[in-house]
Amino acid sequence: MTDPLRIYHDPLVLRHGTGAFHPEGPERVVSVVKALETGGFGMRRPPSPERTWSSLSLVHDPAYVERVREAASRGPEELGRPFTLFDSPDNPMSRSTYDVSERTVGLLLAAVDDVMTGATRRGFVVTRPPGHHARAAEAMGFCFFNAVAVAARDAQRRHGADRVLVADFDVHHGNGTQETFWEDGSVAYLSVHRYPFYPGTGSRDETGSGPGLGLTANVPVGAGAGDDAYAGGFEASLDALLRRFRPDLVLVSAGFDAHRSDPLGGMRLSGKGFARMTKALVAAADTFASGRLVSVLEGGYDPAGTAEGALAHARAAGESREPPH
């Protein structure tokens, strides 16, 4: 029998060190795992597929991947600090950073494998660091490898996915994901986010180019928006996008930093807003993709608020529905 939802996590990801005062710390994931387990969800820890390392090159310059590995291998202990910095002050790095970042990609690939082979209809990967800001050869915004972009490319190569929708409701625009698929007619990118805001991209007139023209859909929302403005704008743009793009796999950058308690987001969402967006994506997956949906944790920097959003997301994603006939 196919599971309605599997949740994936490896405690290894807690070892990525960012220092005592950085918002992207392990406690945010610990809080999510505790909330999910209290809510009755179990955690799965599958091995990373053997192809994980080679799959990174589907999105990232191999020289960049090696640069991340080499920088992490130097070890913060040798520098006399709990962490060092990579490319910018946004990106603290410890000796475990490369292994953790690669493991995050591996967990997501394993989840997509399960969904594409029918072991589960949906998956949620609870991990860190986030990834949607990472560019082909540049770390940005706490992100080293763009796991969701790698997973989209890998699903096309390994599972023959023709059309992949990547949806992103993190409060920050996923510039790295958008850039990856800007000219791609086989991957659509939908993002709702605060704007203007970091990283400065994501205006409504950014819609892709070439074969990808019209397949990038940005929903910029002003500071202080609540459930109705944020989730409502997301739903409307999703409906419009689905009129011209019918995915056979839905991937989700699930950031919860638009939660009203987040110290960085400046928004007012509750768990209900995240559940609402999740239900819209589940409906899209059920209609077009035989239910196939996989999400991965991106941002969310108040542990309690992130846990509330993640639990609402998991409950909405795990609702049992009859598969389409």
C-alpha positions in Angstrom: 0.0 0.0 0.0 1.3 3.4 -0.9 2.0 5.8 2.0 0.2 9.1 1.8 3.3 11.0 3.2 6.8 10.1 4.3 9.0 12.5 6.3 12.8 12.3 5.8 15.4 13.5 8.3 19.0 12.7 9.3 20.4 14.0 12.6 23.7 14.5 10.7 22.3 17.8 9.4 22.5 19.2 12.9 26.3 19.2 12.7 26.6 22.1 10.2 28.0 24.8 12.5 27.0 28.4 12.1 28.0 29.9 15.4 26.0 30.9 18.5 24.2 33.9 17.1 23.4 33.0 13.5 19.7 32.5 12.7 20.3 29.3 10.7 21.1 27.1 13.6 20.3 23.4 14.3 17.6 24.3 16.9 15.2 25.2 14.1 15.3 21.7 12.7 15.2 20.1 16.2 12.0 22.1 16.9 10.4 20.9 13.7 11.3 17.2 14.3 9.9 17.4 17.8 6.7 19.0 16.6 6.2 16.4 13.9 7.0 13.5 16.2 4.6 14.8 18.8 2.0 15.1 16.0 2.3 11.5 15.2 4.7 11.6 12.3 7.7 9.2 12.1 11.1 10.1 10.6 12.8 8.1 7.8 16.6 8.1 7.3 17.3 6.4 3.9 20.8 6.3 2.5 21.7 8.9 0.0 21.6 7.5 -3.6 25.0 6.7 -5.0 24.5 9.3 -7.7 24.1 12.2 -5.2 27.6 13.6 -5.8 27.4 13.4 -9.5 23.9 14.9 -9.5 25.3 18.1 -8.0 26.8 18.9 -11.4 23.4 19.0 -13.0 23.1 22.5 -11.4 26.4 23.4 -9.9 29.8 24.0 -11.5 32.0 21.0 -10.5 34.8 23.4 -9.6 32.4 25.2 -7.2 31.4 21.9 -5.6 35.1 21.1 -5.1 35.7 24.5 -3.6 32.9 24.0 -1.0 34.4 20.6 -0.2 37.9 21.9 0.1 36.9 24.9 2.2 35.0 22.7 4.7 37.8 20.2 4.9 40.2 22.8 6.3 38.2 22.6 9.5 37.2 25.5 11.7 39.1 24.0 14.6 42.3 24.8 12.7 41.2 28.4 12.4 40.5 28.7 16.2 36.8 29.5 15.6 33.6 27.5 15.8 33.0 28.3 12.1 34.6 30.2 9.2 32.9 32.2 6.4 32.5 31.1 2.8 32.0 33.7 0.0 30.2 36.2 2.4 29.3 36.7 6.0 25.9 35.1 5.2 27.5 31.7 4.9 29.2 30.4 8.0 30.9 27.1 7.4 32.1 24.3 9.7 34.0 21.1 9.0 30.7 19.3 8.5 29.2 21.8 6.1 30.0 19.9 2.9 28.9 16.5 4.2 25.6 18.0 5.5 24.9 20.0 2.3 25.5 16.9 0.2 23.4 14.8 2.6 20.5 17.3 2.2 20.6 16.8 -1.5 20.7 13.0 -1.0 17.7 13.0 1.3 15.7 14.9 -1.3 16.8 12.6 -4.1 15.8 9.6 -2.0 12.4 11.2 -1.3 11.8 11.9 -5.0 12.8 8.3 -5.8 10.2 7.1 -3.4 7.5 9.3 -4.9 8.4 8.5 -8.5 8.4 4.8 -7.9 5.1 4.8 -6.0 6.4 4.0 -2.5 4.7 7.1 -1.2 2.6 9.8 -2.8 4.2 12.7 -1.1 7.4 13.4 0.9 8.7 16.2 3.2 12.4 16.5 3.8 13.3 18.1 7.1 16.9 19.3 6.8 19.3 22.2 6.6 21.0 24.3 5.4 18.4 25.8 3.0 19.3 25.9 -0.7 17.1 28.1 -2.9 19.5 31.1 -3.0 22.5 29.0 -4.1 23.6 29.7 -7.7 25.6 27.6 -10.0 29.0 28.7 -8.6 28.1 30.9 -5.6 26.8 30.4 -2.1 24.3 32.9 -0.9 21.9 33.5 1.9 22.9 30.6 4.1 22.7 28.2 1.0 25.5 26.1 -0.5 23.8 23.6 -2.8 20.4 24.2 -4.4 18.8 20.9 -3.4 15.4 21.5 -5.0 17.0 22.5 -8.4 19.2 19.4 -8.3 16.2 17.2 -7.5 14.2 18.7 -10.4 17.0 18.0 -12.9 17.7 14.5 -11.4 14.0 13.6 -11.7 14.1 14.5 -15.3 17.2 12.5 -16.0 16.5 9.4 -13.8 12.7 9.2 -13.8 11.8 10.8 -17.1 9.8 13.6 -15.6 8.8 15.8 -18.5 7.5 18.8 -16.7 8.4 19.8 -13.1 6.8 22.6 -11.1 9.0 24.1 -8.4 6.8 26.1 -5.9 8.4 28.3 -3.3 6.6 30.0 -0.4 9.7 31.1 1.6 9.6 34.8 2.5 12.8 35.3 0.5 12.7 35.0 -3.3 14.6 31.9 -4.5 16.9 33.7 -6.9 19.1 30.6 -7.4 16.2 28.4 -8.4 14.8 31.1 -10.7 18.1 31.6 -12.4 18.6 27.8 -12.9 15.3 27.4 -14.9 15.0 30.9 -16.4 15.2 29.7 -20.0 13.9 26.1 -19.4 10.6 25.2 -21.0 10.4 21.9 -18.9 10.5 23.4 -15.4 8.1 26.1 -14.1 9.0 28.2 -11.0 6.4 29.9 -8.8 7.4 32.0 -5.9 5.5 34.1 -3.4 7.7 36.3 -1.2 8.2 39.6 0.5 9.3 42.3 -2.0 11.3 44.5 -2.0 13.5 42.4 0.2 16.6 40.2 0.2 18.0 39.1 -2.3 16.4 41.9 -4.4 15.0 39.7 -7.2 11.5 38.5 -7.7 9.5 41.3 -9.2 6.3 40.5 -11.1 7.9 41.3 -14.5 10.5 38.6 -14.1 8.8 35.9 -16.2 11.6 33.9 -17.8 13.0 34.0 -21.3 13.3 31.9 -24.5 11.6 28.5 -24.0 11.0 29.4 -20.4 9.1 32.6 -21.1 6.0 32.8 -19.0 7.1 29.8 -16.8 8.5 32.0 -14.0 5.7 33.4 -11.9 6.6 35.8 -9.1 4.1 37.0 -6.5 5.7 39.9 -4.7 3.9 40.8 -1.4 4.5 43.9 0.8 5.7 43.6 4.4 3.2 42.8 7.0 0.9 40.6 4.9 -1.1 37.9 6.5 -2.7 34.6 5.5 -5.2 36.0 3.0 -2.8 38.3 1.1 0.1 35.9 1.0 -1.7 32.6 0.4 -4.4 34.2 -1.7 -1.8 35.6 -4.1 -0.1 32.3 -4.2 -3.3 30.4 -5.1 -4.3 32.8 -7.8 -0.9 32.7 -9.5 -0.8 28.9 -9.2 -4.1 28.6 -10.9 -3.0 30.9 -13.7 0.3 28.9 -14.2 -1.5 25.6 -14.3 -3.6 26.7 -17.2 -0.4 26.7 -19.4 1.8 24.2 -17.6 0.7 20.8 -16.4 3.4 19.2 -14.2 4.0 15.5 -13.7 6.0 16.3 -10.5 5.6 19.1 -7.9 8.6 20.1 -5.8 8.2 22.6 -3.0 10.7 25.0 -1.3 8.9 25.1 2.0 10.2 28.0 4.0 8.3 29.1 7.1 10.0 32.5 7.6 6.8 34.3 6.6 5.4 33.2 10.0 4.2 36.0 12.2 6.9 35.2 14.9 9.9 35.0 12.5 12.6 37.5 13.4 13.6 38.0 9.8 10.5 37.8 7.7 8.3 40.7 8.7 5.1 38.9 7.7 2.0 37.7 9.7 1.2 34.2 8.5 -0.1 31.5 10.8 -0.1 27.8 10.4 -3.4 28.2 8.5 -1.7 30.1 5.8 0.9 27.5 5.2 -1.7 24.8 5.2 -3.7 26.7 2.7 -0.8 26.9 0.2 0.0 23.3 0.8 -3.5 22.2 0.1 -3.5 24.1 -3.2 -0.2 22.4 -4.2 -1.6 19.0 -3.2 -4.6 19.6 -5.3 -2.4 20.5 -8.3 -0.3 17.4 -7.8 -3.4 15.2 -7.5 -4.9 16.7 -10.7 -1.9 16.6 -12.9 0.9 14.6 -11.3 -0.8 11.5 -9.8 -0.3 13.1 -6.4 3.5 13.3 -6.7 4.8 16.1 -4.5 8.0 16.4 -2.5 8.8 19.4 -0.3 12.1 20.4 1.4 12.6 22.7 4.4 14.1 26.1 3.4 13.9 29.1 5.7 12.2 29.7 9.1 14.2 31.2 11.9 11.9 31.2 14.9 12.0 27.6 16.1 8.5 27.6 17.5 7.0 29.4 14.5 8.9 27.2 12.0 7.6 24.1 13.9 4.0 25.4 13.7 4.3 26.1 10.0 6.0 22.7 9.3 3.4 20.8 11.2 0.6 22.5 9.4 2.3 21.8 6.1 2.8 18.1 6.9 -0.8 17.6 8.1 -2.1 19.2 4.9 0.3 17.2 2.7 -0.5 14.0 4.5 -4.3 14.2 4.1 -5.5 11.0 2.6 -7.0 11.4 -0.8 -8.2 8.9 -3.4 -5.7 8.7 -6.3 -7.0 9.9 -9.6 -8.3 7.1 -11.9 
